[in-house]
Amino acid sequence: MSHTLSQSFGRAFLGQSPGWYKLTIVGFLLLNPIVMLLAGPMVTGWLLLGEFIFTLAMALRCYPLQPGGLLAIEAVIIGLTTPESVYEEVTGAFPVILLLIFMVAGIYFLRDLLLFVFTRLILRIRSREALALMFCGVSALLSAFLDALTVVAVAVTVGTGFFEVYHRVASGKTHATLHHDSTHDSEVHVLHRDNLDSFRGFLRAMMMHGAVGTAIGGVMTQVGEPQNLLIAEQAGWTFGEFFVAMAPVTVPVAIAGFATCWLVERFRLFGYGTPLPDAARAVLEDYSRELAARSTPREGQVLIVQAIVAILLVLALAFHVAEVGLIGLLVIILATAFTGVTEEHRIGKAFEVALPFTALLVVFFVIVAEIHDQHLFEPMINRVLALEGSLQAVMLYLAAGVLSSISDNVFVASVYITEIKAALLQGTITREQFDWLAVAINTGTNIPSVATPNGQAAFLFLLTSTLAPLIRLGYGRMVWMALPYFIVMTSVGLGALAYVSL
């Protein structure tokens, strides 16, 4: 069937996205300049922020880079921000960008070891609740010392490996089948359809438990999240001092988070509680036995190299011998040099996972620059800082949580910590007040921000990963599955902060 030139342009715009979605994005692009002329930059800034969040929410319909990128370009054109402001935001986040480029690719070269280890863990732990706690607890422990994005990259690698193994068998292929397309279910045998849906539900739950675990562990230590380092630097806290200062809030939150993990799995709430189907368990067991049966010295050598590199990775990250991204480059070099992966196209495949998200993150920083240039958060910040006593700490916690749920938590933390540090130096607040306000900022930017994917970079990475469409994990479902954690952990954190700051 032939198409006119105009029809071809219409079909090409945003590819296979639904027609209503394309029209919505076009409507946004036409509406923003009109609102800018009639209502000014403040209203337009909030409108554009809402539109960008919409593109994230529709990530399964269209990868957010293109529609979000068009909105970001328009934001610069109509004067909501400038290229200089965008560049400043991007260069300020260069360590995170470096991490995404190299560390996520580095994890790709450890996938054989990760699949080997986690397959055995899943097959040995029969209890659904225990398995959920294992994913959540291990993620929390690792995120207390490693970057949350690194931990989620590990989880995504493992989850994708599991799904591909089962989908291959459900489609009538063998474990040795190469280049199997696991994005479509057309080849899946009818008998496997229900089991495949259940397996998706199981993997969704494990991924979400792991993602929330990164928030539980990340808030506790100085190195857990980028904003933690910023706050520790302004407060002059060492690693131990930071942990002790946060513990009255973070320890109760961690206990509440793990309890929530057990409860939602035990009572099958909020989309959790789907057991690992017996058919999927059998496939994984067969896969494990087949790997053991056809194990060769070459495969054993690869696992040994990857294990050694993984140990070096953990030690390098725990002792912070270099920026995380540079450590990721170290992993790539060692894991490929000693396993014979020297062809450019084989190395390049590892970067396919992270680079689209890296580009999306740069687009996100355009929105952050717009927020900064238009002072969108300033009214709320000024109201909170005008309060006094324990109420100030409580409201600072809530305000930081709300703003971090729709913006970059590092940006929110930097704004608030700079303001209270200035108040301390001016003698407006005491050192004791400053300490509790710093605790409120750190916990506020970490804990309530689990409410939405755009509140945590690790959540956003999971949402836009290649695994998300495979297990049908969209924005709305992620928000729904994060809701019990958000309610419980935010409430416990608020109560603990109110109690200790009296």
N, C-alpha and C positions, 0 to 999 in steps of 0.2 A: 504494500500500500504506500503510495507516494504522499509526501507532505509538502506544503508550501514552505517557503523560507521562514515566514513568521511562525508557523507551527513548529518548525525545527528548532527555532530559538526558544520557543516556549517549552518544548520537551527537554531541551538540553539544560535549561535553567534549573539548578538543584537536582538534576538527574531524575532518579526514580521516586522522588518524594511525591506525596499526594498533591493533587491540584489545589486543594484548600490550603495546604501548608505553603505552597509557592505564593498563592495570592495573599496570604497573611504576611509573609515576609515583604512582599512588594508594598502592601499597605503600610507596614511599619516604615519603610524607607520613604514613602511619600508623605506620611503623617508627620514625621519628626521635624523637617524644616518648617512646616506650617505652624506646629506648636512652638517652635523656637521663635518665630516671628510674633506670634500672638501672646504667648505666655512667658517667654523668657527662658534662660538657660537652666534655672533651678528645676522648673517643672519638666522641661525636656530631658534633663539629666536623670531624674527619677523614672521618667517614662522609658528611656533607653535602657536603664538598668533592668526594669521589668521585662522588656523585650528580650534582652540577652538571657535572662533567667528562663524565659519561655523556650529559647533555642536549646538550652541545656535540658529542659524538661522533655523536649521532643527528640532527644538524642537517638532513639531507636528509629525515628522516621527519617532523620537526616543528621549526619555527623555535624556537630555544632560549629566546626571551624568555618565552613562557608557562610551560612546565614549570620552567625555571630561576627565573622570577619567583615561582612558587608556593613553591618551595623556599626562596627568599630571604625571602619573607614569613613562612614558618614559622620560619626562623632567628631572626627578630626576636621573634616571638610566644613561642617557648619559651626566650628569653633568651640565645641564643648571641651576640647583639650587640644594640645599641640604636639607635633612630632617630638619636640624636645622633652616634654613631660613624659611621653610614652617611653622614650629612650632612657630617661632617668629611672623610671619604674623597672624597666627590663634589666638594665645594668645592675640595679640594686638587688634583683632576684637572680643574678647570674649563677650563684652557687646551685640554686634549685634547677635551673636550666641545664647546667653542666651535669647535675645528678641524673636528670631524665635522659640526656643524650647517652651517657656512658654507663651509668649503673644499671638501668633497666636492660640495656644490651648485654651487660656483663652477666646478669642473672640468666639470660637466655642460654648462655654457654654453660650453665650449671644445671640445666633442666633434667638431664639424665639422672643425676644424683638426687635431685629434689623429688622426681617421680618415683625413684627407687625407695627413698626413705618414707615418703608420705603414703605410698601404696601399702607398705607393710604396717604403718600406723593405723590406717583406716581398716585394714583387714583384721587387725588384732583387737581393736577397740570395738566391741559390739554395741555398747550402750550409746544411744543417740545423744543423751545428755552429756556423757563423759567426752564424747568426740567434739561436741560443740564447745565445752569448756576447754578442751585441749587447744582448739583453734583460737579461741578468744584469749586464753592465758598465754600461749606461746607468742601470739602477736603482741600482746601487752608487754611481755618481758623483753622481746626483741626491740620494740619501739621505744622502750625506756633508754636504750643505748644506741640504737640504730635509727636511721631516718624512716619515718612511716611509709614514704613512697617506696623505699627499698623493700620493706616488709610486704606491702601490698603487691609489688611486682613479683615477689616470690609466690604469694598466694594465687595470683592470676596465672603464673606459669604452671603451677601445680594443677589448678582447676581446669585450665585449657587442655593439659595433658590427659587428665582423667576423662574429660568429655570426648576428646578425639578417640581415645582407646575404645570407649563404649559405643560411640556413634559408628565407628568403623565396623564393629562386629554386628551392630543392629542393622547395618546396611548390607550385611552379607559379605563383608570383606574379611581378610585375614589380618592378624596383627602386623604382618610384614608389608601390608599394602602401603605404598607410598603416595603422597600427595592426595590423600582422601579429602574431599570437600565436606566438612562437617557443618557448613552453614545452612544446608538444605536437608529437609526430612523426606524428600520425595522417594529416596531409595530405601528408607527405613521400612523394614517388614512390619506388617500390621500387628503381629504378635508383640512387637517391641515398642509400639507407640506409647502405650500407657506407662511402661517401665521407663521409657525415655523422658516422659513428662515428669515422672516421680524423681528420676535422677537429676533433672534440671532443678526441681524444687530442693533436693538435698544439697546440691552444689550452691544454689542461691543462698541458702541458710548458712552454710559454712563460710562462704565469702563475706557475708554480712557480719557474722560473728568475728571473723578475722579483722575486718575493717574497723569495727567498733573497738576491738581490742587495741588497735593502734592508737586510738584516742585515749583509752584508759591508761596505757603505759606512757604515751607521749607527753601527757600533762605532768608527770611525776618528777622528771629529771631535767636538769639544765640543758641536756643535749637532745631531749625527746622531740622538740619541734623548733623551727627557726625562731619563732617569737620568744621562746623560753630563753634562748641565748641573749636576745636583745634585752629582755627584762632583767636577767641575771647581771648583765653588764652594767645597766643603769643602777641596780641596787647594790652592786659590789659583792655579790654572793658567790662563794665557791660552789663546787658540785654538791658537797655535803650540806652546806648551808641552805642551798636552794631546795634540796629534798626535804630537809627538816621544816623549812618555812611553809612548804606546800602540803606536807603530810596531814595536818589536821583536816584538810578538805579533800585531798586526793585519795587518801587511804579509805575513808568511808565511801567515796564515790566508786573506787575500785571494787570494794566488797559488794556494793549495790549493783554494779555492772555485771559482776559474775553471777550474782543471785538472779538477776534478770535473764541472763543467758540460760541458766538452768530452767527457770520457770517457763519461758516462752517455748523451749524445746519440750519440756515435760507435758505442758498442756496444749501444745500446738496452736499457739497464738500468733497473730500478725504475720502469717505466712511461714512460720517456722514449724518444725516438728515432722517434716517429711523424712521417713527413714530411708536408708540406702536400700534400694530394691534388691531382692535376692538375685534376680537376673544380672543386675549390674555388679553385685558382689562376686558372682560366679565368673563374670567376664574378667574382672580385675584379678581374681585368683588365678584364672587360666593365663592371663597376661604375665602375672608374676612367675608362675611355674614355667611358662615358655621362655621367659628371659633367663631363668636359672638353668633350664635345660640346654639352651643354645648359647650359653655364656662362653665367650672365648677369651683368651688372654688379652686380646685387644680391647674388648669391652670392659674387662676388669681393670685394665690400665687407665681407661678413660674415667672410670668411677673413682679410682685412687687419686688421679690428678685433680678431678673436680672436688673431691673431699678435702684435699690439701689446700686448694685455692679457697674453698669455702671457709676453712679455719682461718686462713690468712685474712680473708675479708672481714670476718667477725672481729678479729684482734685489731685490725687496722681501723675499723669503725669505732670500736669500743675505746681505743686509746687516741682517736682523732689525730692520726699521724699526718693526714692531709685532708683537703676538701673531699667530700663524699664522691663527687663526680670524678675526681682524679683517681680515687681508689677504684672506682668502677672501671676506668681505663686500665688500671693495673690488672684487674680481674680478666678483662678481655684479652690482654696480651698473654698472661700466663696460661689461661684456660685454652687458648687457641694454639699457642706455640708448642705446648706439650701434648696436644691431642691431634696434631696434624691438620688443623683447619687453617689453611693458608691461602685459599682461593678468595679473591675479592668478593665474588657473588655470594659465597657462603657466609662471609663476615657481614656483608651488607644486609642479609636477611634479618640479623639480630636487631638492626636499627629500625626496621619497619614498624615494630610495636610501639616504640616510644616517640618517634618524631612527629606523628600527627598530633599527639597530646602536647608535645612541646610547642608546636605551632599554636595550638588552642590556648595554651597558657599565656603565650605572648599576646594573643588577642584579648585575653582576660585582663592583662595588665593595662591595655588601652582603657578598659572600663574603670579600672582602679585609678588610672590617671585622671579620668573624667570626674570621678567621685572627689578626688583630691583637689582638682582645679576649681570645681564648682562648689566646694565646701558643703557637700550634701549632708554629711553627718554632723556638721558643726553645731546646729541647734541642740541636738540630743546630747552631744558631748558637753556643751556649756551648762545645760540644765543639771546634768549629773554632777559635774564638778562644783556646782553652786551649793550642793547639799552638804550636810555636816554629820559627824559621828558615824556610828555603825550603819546608818541608813545609806551613807555615801558608798560604803564598800558593797552593800547589797545591790544598790541600783547600778553601780559600776559593773558588777558581775552580770546583771541582766542586760544592761545596755551593750556591753561588749559582746555578749552572747547573741543578741539580736542582730547587731551590725555584722558580726563575723559569719552569721548564717547566710548573709546575702553579699558579702564582700570578702576580701582577702584578710584573714585573721592577723597576718603579720602587719599589714597596714593599720588595722584597728589598734593592735597592741602598741605600735610605735607612736601613734597619735596620743593615746592615753598615758603611756609611761613618760613621754616627753612633758606632758602637761603637769603630771603630779611631781616629776623631778624638779620642774621649775618652781612649783609651789613649795617644795621642801627647801630648796636653796634660798627662796625668799622668806622663809620662816613662817609661811602661812599654815603649814601642817608640821607635826612632829615626826621624828624618825619612826616611831611606833605606828603612827597612822600611815606613813608612806609604805611600810612593810606590808600592812594588811591590804592597802589599796593595790600594791603590786601583786599580791596573792590573788586578789579579786580579778585583776586584769588577766593574769595568766590562766586562771581556771575558767574565767568567762569566755576567753577566746578559744579555749580548747574543748570544754565540755558541752555547752549548749549548741555549739556549731555542728554537732553530729546530726542536727535536725535536717539539714539539706546537703546534697552533694557538693554544692558550691561553697559550703562552709569549711570543708576539709579537702585539701589537695589530694589526699589518699582516696577519699570517696569519689572525687571527680575523676581520678585516674581509673578507678574500677568501673565507673559508669561509662566511660568512653573507651574502655579497653575492648579488644577483640572478643573477650570472653562474655561481656555483658549481653550482646545479642544472642549468643549461643544458648545462654541459660535464661533468656527473656527477663533480664534485669534492667528495667527502665527507671526513669526519674521518679515517677509516682510510686512504683513498687518499692524503690529504695527508701523514699521518705516514709512510706507506711511501715516498712520493716525496721527502720531506725526509730520510729515513734516511741515504742516502750522504753528503749534505752534513753532516748532524749528526755522523756518525762521523769523517769526514775533518777537518772544520774544528775540532771539539772536540779531537781527538787532536793536531793540529798546534798549536793554541792552548795546550794543556796542555804539550806538549813545549817550545815556545818559552818559556813562562812559567817552567818548571822550570829551563831552561838559563840564562836571564838573571837569575834571582833567586838563583842559587847564590852 
